[in-house]
């Protein structure tokens, strides 16, 4: 697909990268995206609010590691 900008500036363009340069994910989880739901989630798991960072650390690491694997994987 021809890009009008590239066509107009063809003499100055050395190459074109045809991929996403960033991906922004947005959305909401209405069933759990509020304070009462979080409070309930913690209470069910018997986690004090002060202990939440320690409780969430394994999930944070897993999410980060999976995101890194996806980012390092083949494109396409």
Backbone as JSON, one array per atom type, in Angstrom:
{
  "sequence": "XXXXXXXXXXXXXXXXXXXXXXXXXXXXXXXXXXXXXXXXXXXXXXXXXXXXXXXXXXXXXXXXXXXXXXXXXXXX",
  "N": [[0.85, -1.18, 0.0], [0.67, 2.1, -0.94], [2.04, 4.94, 0.57], [1.03, 8.22, 0.89], [2.67, 10.23, 2.06], [5.26, 9.1, 2.0], [5.53, 8.75, -0.75], [5.52, 11.41, -1.6], [7.88, 12.36, -0.47], [9.89, 10.78, -1.48], [12.57, 10.97, -2.43], [13.98, 11.6, -0.15], [13.63, 9.51, 1.57], [14.91, 6.69, 3.08], [14.07, 4.17, 3.76], [11.26, 2.14, 4.81], [9.53, 1.21, 7.66], [7.3, -1.26, 8.25], [5.36, -1.83, 10.51], [3.84, -2.06, 13.78], [4.76, 0.56, 15.9], [4.26, 0.89, 18.48], [2.0, -0.41, 20.89], [-1.06, 0.19, 22.33], [-2.97, -0.77, 24.95], [-6.24, -0.67, 26.04], [-9.04, -0.5, 28.25], [-11.55, -1.86, 30.43], [-12.4, -3.56, 33.45], [-15.25, -4.06, 34.54], [-16.46, -5.65, 36.52], [-14.51, -6.1, 38.42], [-13.07, -3.81, 38.68], [-13.12, -1.86, 40.79], [-13.09, -0.43, 44.13], [-14.53, -1.93, 46.11], [-14.72, -4.47, 44.97], [-12.04, -5.19, 44.87], [-11.45, -5.21, 47.58], [-13.1, -7.33, 48.38], [-11.92, -9.45, 46.92], [-9.41, -9.58, 48.17], [-10.21, -10.18, 50.81], [-11.46, -12.71, 50.54], [-9.24, -14.23, 49.93], [-7.87, -13.97, 52.22], [-5.99, -11.88, 52.59], [-4.28, -9.22, 53.9], [-4.63, -5.69, 53.37], [-2.23, -4.28, 53.63], [-0.47, -6.28, 52.99], [-0.75, -6.7, 50.33], [1.1, -5.88, 48.19], [3.16, -7.84, 48.4], [1.67, -10.14, 47.98], [0.8, -9.71, 45.35], [3.12, -9.71, 43.87], [4.13, -12.23, 42.65], [2.22, -12.52, 40.57], [2.65, -10.18, 39.12], [5.26, -10.59, 38.2], [4.85, -12.88, 36.62], [3.1, -11.88, 34.64], [4.75, -9.88, 33.5], [6.91, -11.48, 32.58], [5.6, -13.13, 30.69], [4.75, -11.17, 28.88], [7.23, -10.29, 27.97], [8.11, -12.61, 26.65], [6.21, -12.81, 24.6], [6.78, -10.42, 23.26], [9.36, -10.95, 22.37], [8.99, -12.97, 20.61], [8.29, -14.45, 17.32], [7.27, -12.27, 14.67], [4.13, -11.83, 13.2]],
  "CA": [[0.0, 0.0, 0.0], [1.48, 3.31, -1.09], [1.79, 5.99, 1.56], [1.2, 9.52, 0.24], [3.81, 10.96, 2.63], [6.48, 8.49, 1.46], [5.57, 9.07, -2.18], [5.85, 12.83, -1.74], [9.24, 12.6, 0.0], [10.64, 9.59, -1.91], [14.01, 11.25, -2.56], [14.58, 11.72, 1.18], [13.28, 8.33, 2.37], [15.85, 5.58, 2.88], [13.35, 2.93, 3.95], [10.0, 2.23, 5.53], [9.26, 0.12, 8.58], [5.87, -1.52, 8.18], [4.9, -2.56, 11.68], [3.43, -1.18, 14.86], [5.89, 1.02, 16.71], [3.81, 0.75, 19.87], [0.64, -0.92, 21.03], [-1.69, 0.69, 23.55], [-4.14, -1.57, 25.33], [-7.13, 0.04, 26.95], [-10.25, -1.24, 28.56], [-11.89, -1.89, 31.85], [-13.0, -4.78, 33.96], [-16.25, -3.48, 35.44], [-16.79, -6.51, 37.67], [-13.45, -6.09, 39.42], [-12.33, -2.56, 38.61], [-13.52, -0.86, 41.79], [-12.54, -0.7, 45.46], [-15.24, -3.01, 46.82], [-14.33, -5.75, 44.38], [-10.68, -5.49, 45.33], [-11.57, -5.55, 49.0], [-13.67, -8.68, 48.43], [-10.91, -10.37, 46.42], [-8.42, -9.73, 49.23], [-10.83, -10.83, 51.96], [-11.63, -14.13, 50.2], [-7.91, -14.85, 49.97], [-7.32, -13.67, 53.54], [-4.81, -11.04, 52.41], [-4.45, -7.87, 54.44], [-4.29, -4.66, 52.39], [-0.8, -3.99, 53.77], [0.3, -7.39, 52.42], [-1.07, -6.84, 48.91], [2.26, -5.88, 47.28], [3.84, -9.15, 48.47], [0.74, -11.09, 47.37], [0.7, -9.44, 43.92], [4.43, -9.83, 43.21], [4.22, -13.35, 41.7], [1.38, -12.24, 39.4], [3.33, -9.13, 38.37], [6.39, -11.23, 37.54], [4.32, -13.76, 35.57], [2.59, -11.03, 33.55], [5.9, -9.28, 32.85], [7.65, -12.52, 31.85], [4.82, -13.52, 29.51], [4.8, -10.05, 27.93], [8.57, -10.31, 27.37], [8.14, -13.74, 25.72], [5.42, -12.43, 23.43], [7.51, -9.37, 22.55], [10.56, -11.52, 21.77], [8.61, -14.02, 19.67], [8.23, -14.08, 15.91], [6.23, -11.33, 14.26], [3.33, -12.35, 12.1]],
  "C": [[0.89, 1.23, 0.0], [1.06, 4.35, -0.07], [2.01, 7.33, 0.89], [2.4, 10.31, 0.76], [5.12, 10.43, 2.05], [6.61, 8.82, -0.02], [6.01, 10.51, -2.41], [7.32, 13.1, -1.4], [10.18, 11.46, -0.4], [12.14, 9.83, -1.96], [14.71, 11.29, -1.21], [14.36, 10.49, 2.06], [14.24, 7.19, 2.04], [15.15, 4.22, 3.0], [12.1, 3.15, 4.77], [9.86, 0.99, 6.41], [7.75, -0.08, 8.62], [5.44, -2.41, 9.34], [4.43, -1.55, 12.72], [4.67, -0.71, 15.6], [5.52, 1.01, 18.18], [2.37, 0.24, 19.84], [0.11, -0.42, 22.36], [-2.93, -0.15, 23.8], [-4.97, -0.77, 26.31], [-8.35, -0.83, 27.21], [-10.54, -1.17, 30.03], [-12.47, -3.26, 32.19], [-14.04, -4.35, 34.98], [-16.59, -4.34, 36.65], [-15.74, -6.46, 38.77], [-12.71, -4.76, 39.5], [-12.8, -1.49, 39.58], [-13.09, -1.34, 43.17], [-13.22, -1.86, 46.18], [-14.86, -4.38, 46.27], [-12.93, -6.15, 44.83], [-10.68, -5.91, 46.79], [-12.1, -6.99, 49.16], [-12.65, -9.73, 48.0], [-9.86, -10.64, 47.5], [-8.98, -10.49, 50.42], [-10.99, -12.33, 51.73], [-10.31, -14.88, 50.32], [-7.18, -14.62, 51.29], [-5.99, -12.91, 53.45], [-5.12, -9.66, 52.98], [-4.02, -6.86, 53.37], [-2.8, -4.34, 52.44], [0.07, -5.07, 53.13], [0.08, -7.55, 50.91], [0.16, -6.81, 48.0], [3.0, -7.22, 47.25], [2.98, -10.22, 47.78], [0.72, -10.94, 45.84], [2.01, -9.66, 43.16], [4.53, -11.02, 42.26], [3.38, -13.13, 40.43], [2.05, -11.2, 38.51], [4.48, -9.74, 37.57], [5.91, -12.12, 36.39], [3.82, -12.95, 34.37], [3.74, -10.41, 32.78], [6.65, -10.3, 32.01], [6.92, -12.96, 30.6], [4.83, -12.42, 28.46], [6.16, -10.02, 27.23], [8.69, -11.45, 26.35], [7.38, -13.41, 24.44], [6.18, -11.4, 22.6], [8.73, -9.93, 21.82], [10.25, -12.55, 20.68], [8.57, -13.52, 18.24], [7.05, -13.15, 15.61], [5.44, -11.97, 13.12], [2.45, -13.38, 12.58]]
}
